[in-house]
Amino acid sequence: AVSAATIFDGGYPEAADPVDKQSCRPNALIACYPVISFGEYRHQGSMVNLLGENPEEELRNYMSLENRVTKDTCPSFIWHTAEDAGVPVENSLLLALALSKNKVPFELHVFPHGAHGLGLAKDHPEAKAWPGLCVQWLRGLGFVTK
C-alpha cells in the first residue's frame, strides 16, 4: 500500500487509452504496521521476498519508502504497536517523519502493546480503537459522510 502511495506516475495525457491518461496515485493511504524501510529497521523477510537475498545498498535505499515520500504523496493514516516484534515500530515513525518533512497530512497512532498482525484488533484493549479513529480521519478528508 505504501509503495502505491509513494511510487506512482501522474498519467500520460497523450495516451490513446483514457485509463492511461489518469494518475495511479491513490487519494489516501491507510497503513497498518507497515514495512517501510530496508535500512536499519528493516523486516528481513519482506526485504528478501521483494529484493532477493543480498540486494545492493543502492536498491535497498531506493525501495526504502521513507526515501520516496514527496509533497505529492497522499494523506496517510498510520498505526502500529510499540511492542511489534515482527516489524519494528520505527518503520511507521520513519514514514511519519518523511510525511511531516514534506508537509503531507498524516495521522499516526502508536499503541503501547500488541503483536504484529492484529488486523481490526477487535479483542485488543488498546488497538481496537484504530478502525474508529480511521473512520474519523476519512470523514475529515471527505471520504465518509455519515
N, CA, C and O atoms as a GROMACS GRO file, in nm:
protein
  584
    1ALA      N    1   0.082  -0.119   0.000
    1ALA     CA    2   0.000   0.000   0.000
    1ALA      C    3   0.086   0.126   0.000
    1ALA      O    4   0.058   0.222  -0.072
    2VAL      N    5   0.193   0.125   0.082
    2VAL     CA    6   0.278   0.244   0.088
    2VAL      C    7   0.358   0.259  -0.041
    2VAL      O    8   0.389   0.371  -0.081
    3SER      N    9   0.390   0.150  -0.107
    3SER     CA   10   0.456   0.159  -0.238
    3SER      C   11   0.365   0.231  -0.337
    3SER      O   12   0.411   0.317  -0.412
    4ALA      N   13   0.238   0.197  -0.338
    4ALA     CA   14   0.143   0.263  -0.428
    4ALA      C   15   0.132   0.411  -0.397
    4ALA      O   16   0.111   0.492  -0.487
    5ALA      N   17   0.145   0.448  -0.270
    5ALA     CA   18   0.132   0.588  -0.229
    5ALA      C   19   0.258   0.670  -0.255
    5ALA      O   20   0.252   0.792  -0.256
    6THR      N   21   0.371   0.603  -0.276
    6THR     CA   22   0.496   0.676  -0.293
    6THR      C   23   0.563   0.653  -0.428
    6THR      O   24   0.650   0.731  -0.467
    7ILE      N   25   0.524   0.549  -0.500
    7ILE     CA   26   0.582   0.520  -0.631
    7ILE      C   27   0.466   0.516  -0.730
    7ILE      O   28   0.401   0.412  -0.746
    8PHE      N   29   0.440   0.626  -0.796
    8PHE     CA   30   0.325   0.634  -0.887
    8PHE      C   31   0.361   0.730  -0.999
    8PHE      O   32   0.458   0.806  -0.990
    9ASP      N   33   0.283   0.725  -1.104
    9ASP     CA   34   0.300   0.823  -1.212
    9ASP      C   35   0.178   0.914  -1.217
    9ASP      O   36   0.074   0.883  -1.160
   10GLY      N   37   0.193   1.022  -1.285
   10GLY     CA   38   0.085   1.120  -1.293
   10GLY      C   39  -0.007   1.100  -1.411
   10GLY      O   40  -0.091   1.185  -1.440
   11GLY      N   41   0.008   0.988  -1.481
   11GLY     CA   42  -0.070   0.963  -1.600
   11GLY      C   43   0.002   1.018  -1.723
   11GLY      O   44   0.098   1.093  -1.711
   12TYR      N   45  -0.046   0.980  -1.838
   12TYR     CA   46   0.015   1.021  -1.964
   12TYR      C   47  -0.091   1.088  -2.050
   12TYR      O   48  -0.168   1.020  -2.117
   13PRO      N   49  -0.097   1.221  -2.048
   13PRO     CA   50  -0.202   1.294  -2.118
   13PRO      C   51  -0.212   1.262  -2.267
   13PRO      O   52  -0.320   1.271  -2.325
   14GLU      N   53  -0.101   1.224  -2.328
   14GLU     CA   54  -0.102   1.196  -2.471
   14GLU      C   55  -0.140   1.052  -2.504
   14GLU      O   56  -0.147   1.016  -2.622
   15ALA      N   57  -0.165   0.970  -2.403
   15ALA     CA   58  -0.200   0.829  -2.426
   15ALA      C   59  -0.334   0.817  -2.500
   15ALA      O   60  -0.424   0.899  -2.482
   16ALA      N   61  -0.345   0.713  -2.582
   16ALA     CA   62  -0.470   0.687  -2.654
   16ALA      C   63  -0.577   0.630  -2.561
   16ALA      O   64  -0.695   0.662  -2.574
   17ASP      N   65  -0.535   0.547  -2.470
   17ASP     CA   66  -0.628   0.484  -2.375
   17ASP      C   67  -0.662   0.582  -2.263
   17ASP      O   68  -0.570   0.632  -2.197
   18PRO      N   69  -0.789   0.612  -2.240
   18PRO     CA   70  -0.826   0.707  -2.135
   18PRO      C   71  -0.780   0.665  -1.995
   18PRO      O   72  -0.753   0.750  -1.910
   19VAL      N   73  -0.769   0.535  -1.972
   19VAL     CA   74  -0.722   0.487  -1.842
   19VAL      C   75  -0.576   0.528  -1.821
   19VAL      O   76  -0.537   0.569  -1.711
   20ASP      N   77  -0.495   0.518  -1.925
   20ASP     CA   78  -0.354   0.554  -1.915
   20ASP      C   79  -0.333   0.703  -1.894
   20ASP      O   80  -0.225   0.744  -1.852
   21LYS      N   81  -0.434   0.783  -1.922
   21LYS     CA   82  -0.423   0.927  -1.901
   21LYS      C   83  -0.433   0.964  -1.753
   21LYS      O   84  -0.391   1.072  -1.712
   22GLN      N   85  -0.488   0.874  -1.674
   22GLN     CA   86  -0.513   0.901  -1.532
   22GLN      C   87  -0.391   0.868  -1.446
   22GLN      O   88  -0.315   0.775  -1.476
   23SER      N   89  -0.373   0.945  -1.342
   23SER     CA   90  -0.268   0.916  -1.244
   23SER      C   91  -0.305   0.789  -1.168
   23SER      O   92  -0.422   0.760  -1.147
   24CYS      N   93  -0.204   0.714  -1.126
   24CYS     CA   94  -0.230   0.596  -1.043
   24CYS      C   95  -0.204   0.626  -0.894
   24CYS      O   96  -0.197   0.533  -0.813
   25ARG      N   97  -0.190   0.752  -0.860
   25ARG     CA   98  -0.171   0.792  -0.720
   25ARG      C   99  -0.301   0.771  -0.644
   25ARG      O  100  -0.406   0.819  -0.687
   26PRO      N  101  -0.296   0.700  -0.532
   26PRO     CA  102  -0.418   0.686  -0.452
   26PRO      C  103  -0.454   0.819  -0.386
   26PRO      O  104  -0.369   0.906  -0.368
   27ASN      N  105  -0.579   0.835  -0.351
   27ASN     CA  106  -0.626   0.958  -0.285
   27ASN      C  107  -0.594   0.961  -0.136
   27ASN      O  108  -0.589   1.068  -0.076
   28ALA      N  109  -0.571   0.844  -0.077
   28ALA     CA  110  -0.540   0.835   0.065
   28ALA      C  111  -0.473   0.701   0.090
   28ALA      O  112  -0.485   0.607   0.011
   29LEU      N  113  -0.402   0.694   0.201
   29LEU     CA  114  -0.330   0.572   0.240
   29LEU      C  115  -0.370   0.535   0.382
   29LEU      O  116  -0.372   0.620   0.471
   30ILE      N  117  -0.400   0.407   0.404
   30ILE     CA  118  -0.418   0.352   0.537
   30ILE      C  119  -0.310   0.245   0.553
   30ILE      O  120  -0.314   0.143   0.485
   31ALA      N  121  -0.215   0.270   0.642
   31ALA     CA  122  -0.101   0.180   0.661
   31ALA      C  123  -0.104   0.121   0.801
   31ALA      O  124  -0.089   0.193   0.901
   32CYS      N  125  -0.123  -0.009   0.808
   32CYS     CA  126  -0.129  -0.080   0.936
   32CYS      C  127   0.001  -0.157   0.955
   32CYS      O  128   0.034  -0.246   0.877
   33TYR      N  129   0.076  -0.123   1.061
   33TYR     CA  130   0.206  -0.183   1.093
   33TYR      C  131   0.289  -0.210   0.965
   33TYR      O  132   0.329  -0.323   0.939
   34PRO      N  133   0.314  -0.104   0.886
   34PRO     CA  134   0.375  -0.122   0.754
   34PRO      C  135   0.525  -0.148   0.758
   34PRO      O  136   0.597  -0.103   0.847
   35VAL      N  137   0.570  -0.223   0.658
   35VAL     CA  138   0.713  -0.236   0.629
   35VAL      C  139   0.746  -0.117   0.539
   35VAL      O  140   0.691  -0.104   0.430
   36ILE      N  141   0.835  -0.031   0.585
   36ILE     CA  142   0.870   0.091   0.513
   36ILE      C  143   1.015   0.088   0.467
   36ILE      O  144   1.046   0.123   0.353
   37SER      N  145   1.102   0.046   0.556
   37SER     CA  146   1.245   0.065   0.536
   37SER      C  147   1.320  -0.066   0.517
   37SER      O  148   1.288  -0.168   0.578
   38PHE      N  149   1.421  -0.061   0.431
   38PHE     CA  150   1.514  -0.173   0.417
   38PHE      C  151   1.651  -0.133   0.470
   38PHE      O  152   1.754  -0.187   0.429
   39GLY      N  153   1.650  -0.037   0.562
   39GLY     CA  154   1.770   0.008   0.630
   39GLY      C  155   1.782  -0.059   0.765
   39GLY      O  156   1.756  -0.179   0.778
   40GLU      N  157   1.821   0.016   0.864
   40GLU     CA  158   1.847  -0.036   0.998
   40GLU      C  159   1.727  -0.107   1.059
   40GLU      O  160   1.744  -0.205   1.132
   41TYR      N  161   1.606  -0.060   1.032
   41TYR     CA  162   1.485  -0.115   1.095
   41TYR      C  163   1.406  -0.206   1.001
   41TYR      O  164   1.284  -0.218   1.015
   42ARG      N  165   1.473  -0.266   0.909
   42ARG     CA  166   1.405  -0.348   0.808
   42ARG      C  167   1.342  -0.474   0.868
   42ARG      O  168   1.381  -0.523   0.974
   43HIS      N  169   1.245  -0.524   0.794
   43HIS     CA  170   1.190  -0.656   0.819
   43HIS      C  171   1.260  -0.745   0.717
   43HIS      O  172   1.231  -0.739   0.598
   44GLN      N  173   1.350  -0.827   0.764
   44GLN     CA  174   1.438  -0.905   0.676
   44GLN      C  175   1.360  -0.990   0.577
   44GLN      O  176   1.394  -0.994   0.459
   45GLY      N  177   1.257  -1.058   0.623
   45GLY     CA  178   1.181  -1.145   0.534
   45GLY      C  179   1.115  -1.069   0.420
   45GLY      O  180   1.115  -1.116   0.306
   46SER      N  181   1.060  -0.952   0.448
   46SER     CA  182   0.999  -0.871   0.342
   46SER      C  183   1.104  -0.825   0.242
   46SER      O  184   1.080  -0.823   0.122
   47MET      N  185   1.221  -0.787   0.293
   47MET     CA  186   1.326  -0.742   0.203
   47MET      C  187   1.370  -0.854   0.111
   47MET      O  188   1.385  -0.833  -0.010
   48VAL      N  189   1.392  -0.971   0.164
   48VAL     CA  190   1.435  -1.086   0.083
   48VAL      C  191   1.326  -1.120  -0.019
   48VAL      O  192   1.357  -1.147  -0.135
   49ASN      N  193   1.200  -1.121   0.023
   49ASN     CA  194   1.090  -1.153  -0.069
   49ASN      C  195   1.080  -1.054  -0.184
   49ASN      O  196   1.049  -1.092  -0.297
   50LEU      N  197   1.107  -0.928  -0.156
   50LEU     CA  198   1.093  -0.825  -0.259
   50LEU      C  199   1.220  -0.803  -0.341
   50LEU      O  200   1.213  -0.786  -0.462
   51LEU      N  201   1.335  -0.804  -0.275
   51LEU     CA  202   1.459  -0.764  -0.341
   51LEU      C  203   1.562  -0.875  -0.357
   51LEU      O  204   1.664  -0.855  -0.424
   52GLY      N  205   1.538  -0.992  -0.297
   52GLY     CA  206   1.634  -1.102  -0.307
   52GLY      C  207   1.723  -1.110  -0.184
   52GLY      O  208   1.716  -1.026  -0.094
   53GLU      N  209   1.807  -1.211  -0.183
   53GLU     CA  210   1.890  -1.242  -0.065
   53GLU      C  211   1.987  -1.131  -0.026
   53GLU      O  212   1.995  -1.095   0.092
   54ASN      N  213   2.060  -1.078  -0.120
   54ASN     CA  214   2.164  -0.979  -0.089
   54ASN      C  215   2.153  -0.857  -0.180
   54ASN      O  216   2.240  -0.835  -0.264
   55PRO      N  217   2.048  -0.778  -0.165
   55PRO     CA  218   2.032  -0.663  -0.255
   55PRO      C  219   2.139  -0.557  -0.229
   55PRO      O  220   2.184  -0.538  -0.116
   56GLU      N  221   2.178  -0.491  -0.335
   56GLU     CA  222   2.277  -0.384  -0.322
   56GLU      C  223   2.218  -0.270  -0.240
   56GLU      O  224   2.097  -0.250  -0.238
   57GLU      N  225   2.305  -0.198  -0.172
   57GLU     CA  226   2.261  -0.088  -0.086
   57GLU      C  227   2.182   0.018  -0.165
   57GLU      O  228   2.086   0.074  -0.114
   58GLU      N  229   2.223   0.044  -0.288
   58GLU     CA  230   2.153   0.143  -0.370
   58GLU      C  231   2.007   0.103  -0.393
   58GLU      O  232   1.917   0.187  -0.387
   59LEU      N  233   1.984  -0.027  -0.418
   59LEU     CA  234   1.848  -0.075  -0.438
   59LEU      C  235   1.769  -0.070  -0.307
   59LEU      O  236   1.651  -0.033  -0.306
   60ARG      N  237   1.834  -0.108  -0.197
   60ARG     CA  238   1.766  -0.102  -0.066
   60ARG      C  239   1.724   0.040  -0.033
   60ARG      O  240   1.614   0.062   0.017
   61ASN      N  241   1.812   0.136  -0.060
   61ASN     CA  242   1.778   0.277  -0.036
   61ASN      C  243   1.666   0.324  -0.127
   61ASN      O  244   1.577   0.396  -0.083
   62TYR      N  245   1.670   0.282  -0.252
   62TYR     CA  246   1.568   0.322  -0.350
   62TYR      C  247   1.431   0.269  -0.310
   62TYR      O  248   1.330   0.338  -0.326
   63MET      N  249   1.427   0.148  -0.258
   63MET     CA  250   1.299   0.086  -0.221
   63MET      C  251   1.262   0.108  -0.074
   63MET      O  252   1.160   0.057  -0.029
   64SER      N  253   1.342   0.183   0.000
   64SER     CA  254   1.304   0.224   0.135
   64SER      C  255   1.209   0.341   0.120
   64SER      O  256   1.250   0.450   0.080
   65LEU      N  257   1.085   0.320   0.150
   65LEU     CA  258   0.978   0.412   0.111
   65LEU      C  259   0.984   0.546   0.184
   65LEU      O  260   0.926   0.643   0.137
   66GLU      N  261   1.051   0.553   0.297
   66GLU     CA  262   1.068   0.682   0.363
   66GLU      C  263   1.150   0.776   0.274
   66GLU      O  264   1.142   0.898   0.289
   67ASN      N  265   1.228   0.719   0.182
   67ASN     CA  266   1.306   0.799   0.087
   67ASN      C  267   1.225   0.838  -0.036
   67ASN      O  268   1.272   0.918  -0.117
   68ARG      N  269   1.106   0.784  -0.052
   68ARG     CA  270   1.023   0.806  -0.171
   68ARG      C  271   0.909   0.905  -0.147
   68ARG      O  272   0.839   0.942  -0.241
   69VAL      N  273   0.890   0.947  -0.023
   69VAL     CA  274   0.783   1.042   0.009
   69VAL      C  275   0.818   1.178  -0.051
   69VAL      O  276   0.931   1.225  -0.041
   70THR      N  277   0.718   1.241  -0.115
   70THR     CA  278   0.732   1.376  -0.169
   70THR      C  279   0.610   1.457  -0.128
   70THR      O  280   0.519   1.405  -0.062
   71LYS      N  281   0.608   1.583  -0.165
   71LYS     CA  282   0.492   1.668  -0.136
   71LYS      C  283   0.367   1.616  -0.204
   71LYS      O  284   0.256   1.653  -0.166
   72ASP      N  285   0.382   1.530  -0.305
   72ASP     CA  286   0.269   1.475  -0.379
   72ASP      C  287   0.217   1.343  -0.323
   72ASP      O  288   0.119   1.288  -0.374
   73THR      N  289   0.280   1.292  -0.219
   73THR     CA  290   0.231   1.170  -0.154
   73THR      C  291   0.095   1.201  -0.092
   73THR      O  292   0.072   1.311  -0.041
   74CYS      N  293   0.006   1.104  -0.098
   74CYS     CA  294  -0.131   1.127  -0.049
   74CYS      C  295  -0.137   1.133   0.104
   74CYS      O  296  -0.048   1.082   0.172
   75PRO      N  297  -0.243   1.196   0.157
   75PRO     CA  298  -0.264   1.196   0.302
   75PRO      C  299  -0.265   1.052   0.354
   75PRO      O  300  -0.312   0.960   0.287
   76SER      N  301  -0.212   1.035   0.475
   76SER     CA  302  -0.187   0.900   0.525
   76SER      C  303  -0.232   0.882   0.669
   76SER      O  304  -0.214   0.969   0.754
   77PHE      N  305  -0.292   0.766   0.695
   77PHE     CA  306  -0.328   0.722   0.830
   77PHE      C  307  -0.239   0.602   0.860
   77PHE      O  308  -0.235   0.507   0.783
   78ILE      N  309  -0.168   0.608   0.972
   78ILE     CA  310  -0.070   0.504   1.007
   78ILE      C  311  -0.098   0.458   1.150
   78ILE      O  312  -0.123   0.539   1.239
   79TRP      N  313  -0.092   0.327   1.170
   79TRP     CA  314  -0.096   0.278   1.308
   79TRP      C  315  -0.002   0.160   1.323
   79TRP      O  316   0.025   0.086   1.228
   80HIS      N  317   0.046   0.142   1.445
   80HIS     CA  318   0.144   0.039   1.476
   80HIS      C  319   0.136   0.014   1.627
   80HIS      O  320   0.071   0.090   1.698
   81THR      N  321   0.199  -0.090   1.675
   81THR     CA  322   0.215  -0.108   1.819
   81THR      C  323   0.363  -0.098   1.852
   81THR      O  324   0.449  -0.143   1.775
   82ALA      N  325   0.392  -0.041   1.966
   82ALA     CA  326   0.531  -0.023   2.008
   82ALA      C  327   0.600  -0.157   2.033
   82ALA      O  328   0.721  -0.168   2.018
   83GLU      N  329   0.524  -0.258   2.070
   83GLU     CA  330   0.580  -0.390   2.101
   83GLU      C  331   0.594  -0.481   1.979
   83GLU      O  332   0.641  -0.594   1.993
   84ASP      N  333   0.555  -0.437   1.862
   84ASP     CA  334   0.558  -0.522   1.742
   84ASP      C  335   0.696  -0.584   1.726
   84ASP      O  336   0.794  -0.514   1.698
   85ALA      N  337   0.703  -0.716   1.743
   85ALA     CA  338   0.831  -0.787   1.729
   85ALA      C  339   0.855  -0.831   1.585
   85ALA      O  340   0.965  -0.875   1.552
   86GLY      N  341   0.755  -0.820   1.499
   86GLY     CA  342   0.771  -0.859   1.360
   86GLY      C  343   0.827  -0.747   1.275
   86GLY      O  344   0.928  -0.764   1.207
   87VAL      N  345   0.762  -0.633   1.279
   87VAL     CA  346   0.804  -0.515   1.204
   87VAL      C  347   0.828  -0.404   1.306
   87VAL      O  348   0.734  -0.360   1.372
   88PRO      N  349   0.952  -0.358   1.319
   88PRO     CA  350   0.980  -0.255   1.419
   88PRO      C  351   0.895  -0.129   1.398
   88PRO      O  352   0.874  -0.086   1.284
   89VAL      N  353   0.846  -0.073   1.508
   89VAL     CA  354   0.763   0.048   1.503
   89VAL      C  355   0.835   0.163   1.434
   89VAL      O  356   0.770   0.255   1.384
   90GLU      N  357   0.966   0.160   1.433
   90GLU     CA  358   1.043   0.265   1.366
   90GLU      C  359   1.003   0.281   1.220
   90GLU      O  360   1.019   0.389   1.163
   91ASN      N  361   0.951   0.174   1.158
   91ASN     CA  362   0.903   0.185   1.020
   91ASN      C  363   0.793   0.291   1.010
   91ASN      O  364   0.797   0.376   0.922
   92SER      N  365   0.696   0.286   1.099
   92SER     CA  366   0.589   0.385   1.098
   92SER      C  367   0.640   0.523   1.136
   92SER      O  368   0.595   0.624   1.081
   93LEU      N  369   0.734   0.527   1.229
   93LEU     CA  370   0.790   0.656   1.271
   93LEU      C  371   0.868   0.721   1.156
   93LEU      O  372   0.861   0.842   1.137
   94LEU      N  373   0.943   0.641   1.081
   94LEU     CA  374   1.016   0.693   0.966
   94LEU      C  375   0.921   0.746   0.859
   94LEU      O  376   0.947   0.849   0.797
   95LEU      N  377   0.810   0.676   0.837
   95LEU     CA  378   0.712   0.722   0.740
   95LEU      C  379   0.651   0.854   0.787
   95LEU      O  380   0.639   0.948   0.708
   96ALA      N  381   0.612   0.861   0.913
   96ALA     CA  382   0.553   0.985   0.966
   96ALA      C  383   0.652   1.101   0.956
   96ALA      O  384   0.612   1.212   0.921
   97LEU      N  385   0.776   1.076   0.985
   97LEU     CA  386   0.878   1.181   0.976
   97LEU      C  387   0.892   1.231   0.832
   97LEU      O  388   0.899   1.351   0.809
   98ALA      N  389   0.896   1.138   0.737
   98ALA     CA  390   0.908   1.176   0.596
   98ALA      C  391   0.785   1.255   0.551
   98ALA      O  392   0.798   1.352   0.477
   99LEU      N  393   0.666   1.213   0.593
   99LEU     CA  394   0.544   1.286   0.559
   99LEU      C  395   0.548   1.427   0.618
   99LEU      O  396   0.514   1.524   0.551
  100SER      N  397   0.591   1.438   0.743
  100SER     CA  398   0.600   1.567   0.809
  100SER      C  399   0.698   1.659   0.736
  100SER      O  400   0.667   1.776   0.712
  101LYS      N  401   0.813   1.607   0.702
  101LYS     CA  402   0.914   1.688   0.632
  101LYS      C  403   0.863   1.739   0.498
  101LYS      O  404   0.903   1.847   0.453
  102ASN      N  405   0.774   1.664   0.435
  102ASN     CA  406   0.720   1.702   0.305
  102ASN      C  407   0.584   1.771   0.315
  102ASN      O  408   0.519   1.797   0.214
  103LYS      N  409   0.543   1.800   0.438
  103LYS     CA  410   0.417   1.870   0.464
  103LYS      C  411   0.295   1.798   0.406
  103LYS      O  412   0.202   1.861   0.355
  104VAL      N  413   0.299   1.666   0.416
  104VAL     CA  414   0.186   1.582   0.373
  104VAL      C  415   0.102   1.554   0.498
  104VAL      O  416   0.155   1.509   0.599
  105PRO      N  417  -0.028   1.578   0.492
  105PRO     CA  418  -0.113   1.549   0.609
  105PRO      C  419  -0.109   1.401   0.646
  105PRO      O  420  -0.116   1.313   0.560
  106PHE      N  421  -0.097   1.375   0.775
  106PHE     CA  422  -0.098   1.236   0.822
  106PHE      C  423  -0.151   1.231   0.964
  106PHE      O  424  -0.153   1.331   1.036
  107GLU      N  425  -0.193   1.111   1.000
  107GLU     CA  426  -0.232   1.082   1.138
  107GLU      C  427  -0.159   0.954   1.176
  107GLU      O  428  -0.162   0.856   1.102
  108LEU      N  429  -0.093   0.956   1.291
  108LEU     CA  430  -0.015   0.841   1.338
  108LEU      C  431  -0.063   0.801   1.477
  108LEU      O  432  -0.078   0.885   1.566
  109HIS      N  433  -0.087   0.670   1.493
  109HIS     CA  434  -0.123   0.615   1.624
  109HIS      C  435  -0.028   0.500   1.655
  109HIS      O  436  -0.017   0.405   1.578
  110VAL      N  437   0.039   0.510   1.768
  110VAL     CA  438   0.125   0.401   1.816
  110VAL      C  439   0.067   0.356   1.949
  110VAL      O  440   0.068   0.429   2.048
  111PHE      N  441   0.016   0.234   1.949
  111PHE     CA  442  -0.042   0.177   2.070
  111PHE      C  443   0.070   0.107   2.146
  111PHE      O  444   0.154   0.042   2.084
  112PRO      N  445   0.073   0.118   2.278
  112PRO     CA  446   0.187   0.065   2.354
  112PRO      C  447   0.204  -0.086   2.350
  112PRO      O  448   0.316  -0.136   2.354
  113HIS      N  449   0.094  -0.159   2.342
  113HIS     CA  450   0.101  -0.305   2.350
  113HIS      C  451   0.038  -0.370   2.228
  113HIS      O  452  -0.051  -0.313   2.164
  114GLY      N  453   0.085  -0.489   2.197
  114GLY     CA  454   0.024  -0.567   2.090
  114GLY      C  455   0.127  -0.624   1.994
  114GLY      O  456   0.231  -0.564   1.967
  115ALA      N  457   0.094  -0.739   1.943
  115ALA     CA  458   0.180  -0.810   1.848
  115ALA      C  459   0.154  -0.760   1.707
  115ALA      O  460   0.063  -0.680   1.682
  116HIS      N  461   0.236  -0.806   1.616
  116HIS     CA  462   0.218  -0.775   1.474
  116HIS      C  463   0.097  -0.852   1.420
  116HIS      O  464   0.069  -0.963   1.463
  117GLY      N  465   0.027  -0.792   1.326
  117GLY     CA  466  -0.080  -0.862   1.257
  117GLY      C  467  -0.212  -0.865   1.331
  117GLY      O  468  -0.284  -0.964   1.324
  118LEU      N  469  -0.246  -0.760   1.402
  118LEU     CA  470  -0.370  -0.757   1.480
  118LEU      C  471  -0.495  -0.740   1.395
  118LEU      O  472  -0.606  -0.763   1.444
  119GLY      N  473  -0.480  -0.702   1.272
  119GLY     CA  474  -0.597  -0.680   1.187
  119GLY      C  475  -0.686  -0.571   1.243
  119GLY      O  476  -0.638  -0.463   1.277
  120LEU      N  477  -0.815  -0.598   1.252
  120LEU     CA  478  -0.907  -0.499   1.309
  120LEU      C  479  -0.895  -0.488   1.461
  120LEU      O  480  -0.952  -0.397   1.521
  121ALA      N  481  -0.822  -0.579   1.522
  121ALA     CA  482  -0.790  -0.575   1.665
  121ALA      C  483  -0.914  -0.572   1.754
  121ALA      O  484  -0.914  -0.507   1.859
  122LYS      N  485  -1.019  -0.640   1.712
  122LYS     CA  486  -1.146  -0.636   1.785
  122LYS      C  487  -1.134  -0.676   1.932
  122LYS      O  488  -1.208  -0.624   2.016
  123ASP      N  489  -1.042  -0.766   1.964
  123ASP     CA  490  -1.028  -0.814   2.102
  123ASP      C  491  -0.911  -0.750   2.175
  123ASP      O  492  -0.880  -0.790   2.288
  124HIS      N  493  -0.845  -0.654   2.113
  124HIS     CA  494  -0.730  -0.590   2.176
  124HIS      C  495  -0.776  -0.466   2.254
  124HIS      O  496  -0.845  -0.381   2.198
  125PRO      N  497  -0.738  -0.454   2.381
  125PRO     CA  498  -0.791  -0.345   2.464
  125PRO      C  499  -0.754  -0.204   2.416
  125PRO      O  500  -0.829  -0.110   2.440
  126GLU      N  501  -0.641  -0.188   2.349
  126GLU     CA  502  -0.598  -0.055   2.304
  126GLU      C  503  -0.618  -0.037   2.155
  126GLU      O  504  -0.683   0.057   2.110
  127ALA      N  505  -0.560  -0.129   2.077
  127ALA     CA  506  -0.556  -0.113   1.931
  127ALA      C  507  -0.694  -0.124   1.867
  127ALA      O  508  -0.712  -0.084   1.752
  128LYS      N  509  -0.793  -0.179   1.940
  128LYS     CA  510  -0.927  -0.189   1.880
  128LYS      C  511  -0.985  -0.052   1.846
  128LYS      O  512  -1.085  -0.044   1.775
  129ALA      N  513  -0.923   0.052   1.894
  129ALA     CA  514  -0.969   0.189   1.864
  129ALA      C  515  -0.932   0.234   1.723
  129ALA      O  516  -0.989   0.330   1.672
  130TRP      N  517  -0.836   0.164   1.659
  130TRP     CA  518  -0.787   0.217   1.532
  130TRP      C  519  -0.892   0.228   1.421
  130TRP      O  520  -0.889   0.327   1.348
  131PRO      N  521  -0.985   0.131   1.405
  131PRO     CA  522  -1.081   0.149   1.296
  131PRO      C  523  -1.168   0.274   1.313
  131PRO      O  524  -1.196   0.344   1.215
  132GLY      N  525  -1.212   0.301   1.434
  132GLY     CA  526  -1.292   0.421   1.459
  132GLY      C  527  -1.212   0.548   1.436
  132GLY      O  528  -1.264   0.645   1.380
  133LEU      N  529  -1.087   0.548   1.478
  133LEU     CA  530  -1.000   0.663   1.453
  133LEU      C  531  -0.980   0.684   1.303
  133LEU      O  532  -0.976   0.798   1.255
  134CYS      N  533  -0.969   0.575   1.231
  134CYS     CA  534  -0.951   0.582   1.086
  134CYS      C  535  -1.077   0.638   1.018
  134CYS      O  536  -1.067   0.719   0.926
  135VAL      N  537  -1.194   0.596   1.064
  135VAL     CA  538  -1.319   0.648   1.008
  135VAL      C  539  -1.326   0.799   1.031
  135VAL      O  540  -1.365   0.874   0.941
  136GLN      N  541  -1.289   0.845   1.151
  136GLN     CA  542  -1.289   0.989   1.179
  136GLN      C  543  -1.194   1.061   1.084
  136GLN      O  544  -1.226   1.169   1.033
  137TRP      N  545  -1.078   1.003   1.061
  137TRP     CA  546  -0.979   1.062   0.971
  137TRP      C  547  -1.035   1.069   0.829
  137TRP      O  548  -1.024   1.172   0.762
  138LEU      N  549  -1.094   0.959   0.783
  138LEU     CA  550  -1.154   0.957   0.650
  138LEU      C  551  -1.267   1.059   0.637
  138LEU      O  552  -1.284   1.121   0.532
  139ARG      N  553  -1.343   1.074   0.744
  139ARG     CA  554  -1.451   1.174   0.745
  139ARG      C  555  -1.391   1.314   0.727
  139ARG      O  556  -1.446   1.396   0.653
  140GLY      N  557  -1.280   1.342   0.795
  140GLY     CA  558  -1.215   1.470   0.782
  140GLY      C  559  -1.165   1.499   0.641
  140GLY      O  560  -1.155   1.615   0.601
  141LEU      N  561  -1.135   1.394   0.566
  141LEU     CA  562  -1.092   1.409   0.427
  141LEU      C  563  -1.210   1.415   0.331
  141LEU      O  564  -1.194   1.444   0.212
  142GLY      N  565  -1.331   1.388   0.383
  142GLY     CA  566  -1.449   1.392   0.298
  142GLY      C  567  -1.484   1.258   0.232
  142GLY      O  568  -1.570   1.254   0.145
  143PHE      N  569  -1.419   1.151   0.274
  143PHE     CA  570  -1.449   1.019   0.217
  143PHE      C  571  -1.569   0.954   0.283
  143PHE      O  572  -1.637   0.874   0.220
  144VAL      N  573  -1.595   0.985   0.409
  144VAL     CA  574  -1.708   0.929   0.483
  144VAL      C  575  -1.799   1.044   0.519
  144VAL      O  576  -1.757   1.143   0.579
  145THR      N  577  -1.925   1.031   0.482
  145THR     CA  578  -2.018   1.142   0.504
  145THR      C  579  -2.118   1.116   0.616
  145THR      O  580  -2.187   1.209   0.658
  146LYS      N  581  -2.128   0.994   0.666
  146LYS     CA  582  -2.221   0.964   0.775
  146LYS      C  583  -2.147   0.942   0.904
  146LYS      O  584  -2.209   0.915   1.007
   0.00000   0.00000   0.00000
